[in-house]
Amino acid sequence: MRPLLRRLLAAALILTAPTALAQAPDTSDTEVSLVGGGGSFLYGSLMRPADWKGGVAVLMHAGSGPSDRDGNSTLLTVRGNVLKLIAQGLAAGGVASLRMDKRCIAKSAAACPGEDKLRFSTYVNDMAAWARYLARQPQVRCVMLLGHSEGATIATLAAAQLAKEKVPVCGVLSLSGAGRPFGDIRLQQIRDRGAPPAVLDKVAAIEAALKEGHTVDDVPPALQVLYRPAIQPYVISQGAVSPTQAAAALTVPLLVLQGDTDLQVTVEDARLLAQAQPAATLALIPGANHMLKAAPAEPKANIATYADPTLPLAPGVMDAITGFIHKAAPGN
């Protein structure tokens, strides 16, 4: 398998269950923690503007695989700091935020029950727990849930759960999120990246089995990162989720933000989400990739931006985010 294809396979929306990262949290943030079960804790970073007098606070959830609180991952050597950059942009605009290490990742590694026990609902429940925590903090008037990539669907489902509990959630921000079933997106990603017919046929067979709720034993070595047996229950649970149904169920404002050089999800995904929720705000960012960095559509150059923490967010990304927040929560 060609090296670029291997890297692109690793960039699929749901690739592996989390594995611990060694990266330490940013010391410029306030470290916060939440009981994660079994005597362990989940950890995150709370960033408040220096002169913050209260208002909206944004809770951020990273994408799939071993992604930490800053949106970085061991896969593809992702070091773009997408969530950290958003947090800094929010602080510059007078908005507080909290971003967390996912269960099993980085400082939250000890809270891992084992990747074979993870389910999509695990992350939804964790985000809801963090939202309750954030809503209780002094001067927080309401919480907005922001999710990147797979985290976008997690945020949407968590918002619906919190609405039933009357937790003050005042919006959802879906960044580079799926608009189709995750299995369909994985299959298209692999097809679009030029996988050999034999690989494509095997992927299609595995996806069909998982869609029916059946695990698969004979996974080729090249596909273990996507479909190793330990994470198949997670992939099955993820496949039961409809991103558009989740969006349609929202009763709070929704921002759907999508770059048009994204190699992992497409503008069509964004349009499907926005169509499912007529009250949604759709923001299409020209020249932005999956990491919300300025990038060409050519795969090699596009993927190269994932590993460059010096690159800023693409023009228009923060304007769309802060504009949505101030419109959805006037007076913030």
N, C-alpha and C positions, 0 to 999 in steps of 0.2 A: 504494500500500500504506500502511495507517495507520501512524503513527509507533510506536505501542506494539507492533503486530505485527512491525514491522521489528526492534525491539529484542529481542523474544522469539525471533525467528528467529535472531538473533545469539547467543542464550543456549543454543542447542542443545549437546548433549554434545560433539560434535566439529564445530567450526565452521570453523576455518581452521588451516593449518599456522602455527607460531609466527612472530611478527614481533618484532623487538627492541624492548624497552622501555627508556626512559631512566632509570627509577628506580634510585637508588643503593641498595646494600645497607645494612641497619641496622647502624650502627657499634657498637651495644651487643653484637653477636654477635662470635664469633671467625670471621674469614673463612678458609675452607678451599678447596682446589682439587684437581682431579683431571685427569689428562691426558685430553683429549677426542678425540685423534686429529688427524693433520695438523699437529702442533706447537701446537695450540690447547688451551685448558683449559676445564673446566666448573667453576663456582664455586658455593659454598653458604655457609651460616651454621651453625656448631656452637654450640649453647647448652647450657651445663652449669650446674646449680644451684651456688650459691656454695660450699656445703659438700659437694659431691658426692663420695662415696667409692667410686663404681662401681656397676655393675648394668646394667639394660636401657638401651639407647639407641634412640630411635625415629627412623627415616628417613622423611621425608615427601615425597610427590610431588603436585604440583598437578594441577588439572584440565586440560581441553582448551584449545586455542588459545594465545594469547600470555600465558600465566599464569606469573608469576614465583615466586620462592621463598616469598613471603608469601601466595600465592594470589590476587594482584591481576592485573588484565588491562586492556588498552586497550579491549577489547570491553565495551560497556555502562558504561564508566568504573567497572569493578569495583575498589573500593578498600576492601573489607571486612576485609582482613588476616586472613582465616580461619586460615591456617596459622601466621602469627605469633602470633595469640592462642592457638592450641593449644600452640605451643612455650612460650609464657609460662606457660600453665596447667600444662604438664608440669613446667617448672622449679620452679614453686611447690609441686608435689607430689613433688619430689625425683627427677625423671626427666630425663635428658639427651636432646637431640634434634638432628637435622641436617635442614635443609631446603635445597633447591638450586634454582637457576635452571635450568629445562629447557634442553636443547640448543637453540640458536637464539634464546634469550630473555635479555634484560637482559645481565648480565655474561658469560653463556655464549654470547652472540650470535656470537662469532668461531668457535665450534665448529660452525657450521651448514654442512652440505654442500649446502644449497639445499633449499627446501621440496619440490621435486619428487622429491628422493631420500629424504625421510623416510618411515619405515614404522612401524607400531605396535611392531614389535620393536626399533626404535631406542631407544625410551624404556624398554622392558623391560630391554634390555641395559645402558642407562645406570644404571637404578636398581639393577641387580644389581652394577654396578661400584662405585657409591656404598656399597652394603651391605658389600661386601668391604673397602672403605676404612674404614668405620665400625667393622667388627668387629675391625680391627687396632689401633684406638686404645686407649691405656692405660685400664685399668679397665672397659672395655666387656665385659660378660659375654656378652650376646647382643643381637641386633638385632631390633626389630619394624618391619615395613614398614607405613606408613600412607599410604593414597591417598585423595584427594578427587575425586569425580566420575569422569571418565575415568581418573584416577590410581588409583582403587580397583582396576580391572581390571589395570592395569599392575603394581601392587603384588602382586596375587595371582599373576600369571604369573611375576614376578621371584622370588617366594618358592619356587615350584616349581622354577625353574632353580637357585636357590641350594641347595635341599635335595639335589640331585644332586651338588653340589660339597662337601657337608658344611660349608657356612658356617653358623655358629651363629645361625639365625633362630628366634625363639621365639614368633612370632605375626604375624598380619596384621590390620590395622584398615581396614575398607572403609567409607568415609564418603560418603553420598549417591551410591552406586555403581549402575551399571546391572545389571539382572538379566535383561534381554532383549537380543537383537541390537541394536547401536547404530542401524542403519538403521530398525528398527521403532520405536525410541524417537523418532528425529528425525521420522519421519512422523506419529506420534501428537502430538508437541509442536506441529507445524505445524497439524495438524487441530484440536487443542484450542484453539489461539489464534485460530481463526476465519479462516484463510486463504481467499481466494476459491477457488471450485472450479477455475478454470483453473490457479492456482498449485499447488493440492493435486494435481491430475492430473499436472502437470509434475514435481513432486517425486517422486510415486509412480513415474513412468516412469524418472527418473534413478536412484532407489534400486534399481529392478528391474535396470537395466543394470549398476550397480556391483556388485550382489550376484552377478551372473554373471561378474564380472571384466572387464567392458567399460567403457572410458572413454566419456565423452559430450562432444561438441563444442559442441552448441547449448544452452548454459546461459544463461538470461535474466539480465540485469544484476542484478535483485533477488535472485537466488539465487547470485551469484558468491561471496559470503562463505562459503557452505556448500559449493559444488561447483565452484569455479574449477578449470580443467584441471590446474594445478600440484599441487593437493592430492588429486586423485582417486585416484592410486595409494596414498596414505596411507589414504584412506577405504576403498578396496578391501581393504587389508591389515587394517584394523580390523574390517571386516565378516566376516572369516574367523575372528574370535575369538568364542568363546562364554563370556560371563561366568559362567554357571552351571557349565559344564564345568571352568573354571579353579578355581572355588570347590570343586567336588567333588574335585579332585585334591590339595587341600591336605592336608598331614600335620601341620600346626601349628595351634594355636587361631586361630579367626577371630571377629572382632567385626564385625557388620553393623549400622551405625548409620544411621538414616534419620529425617528430619523429616517430619511429616505435612502441612505446607503447602508442600512442594517442588513447584515448577512444572515441573521438568525431568525428574526421575525420581519414582517413586511408592513408596508403602509396599508395593505389590505386587512391585516390583523387589526390595525388601529381603527380602520373604518368599520369593521364588523363590531368592535366594542362600542364605538360611538353610535352606531345604528341601534344596538341593543338597548342603549340608555339614551333616549331622545334629549334628555337634559344635559348630556355630556358636552364638555368643551374639547374640541379636537385641535391639537397643535402639531402640525407636521413641520419638522425642522429640516430644511434643505442641507444636504451634505453631512448629516450627522449619522454616525454608525450606532451599533448596539450599545457601546460604552458612552454614547452621547458626546463623542469627540468628532471634530471635523476630519473626515476621511473619504477617500475615493471609493468607488464601488469595487475596484480591482482587489481581489481577495488578499493577496500578499501584503500590499500596502495598508489595507484596511485592518488586518489582524495585527500588524506591527504596532498600531496605536494602542493596543490593549496593554502593552508592557511599558508604556512611557508615562510616568507620573508627572512629567513636566508639562504635558499638553493640557491646556485649559478645556473647559466644556465648550462645545460648539456654540457659536453665536446664536442667540435666540432661546437657548435652553433655560437659563435662569430667568429671563424676562417672562417666559411662558409660565414658569413655576410660581414666581412671586406675584405675577399678575393674577393668576388664578386664586392664590391664597387671599389676596387683598379683596378680590371681588366676591369670593365665596364667604369670607368672614370680614365684612366691613368693620372698620374701626381698629383692625389689628395694627 
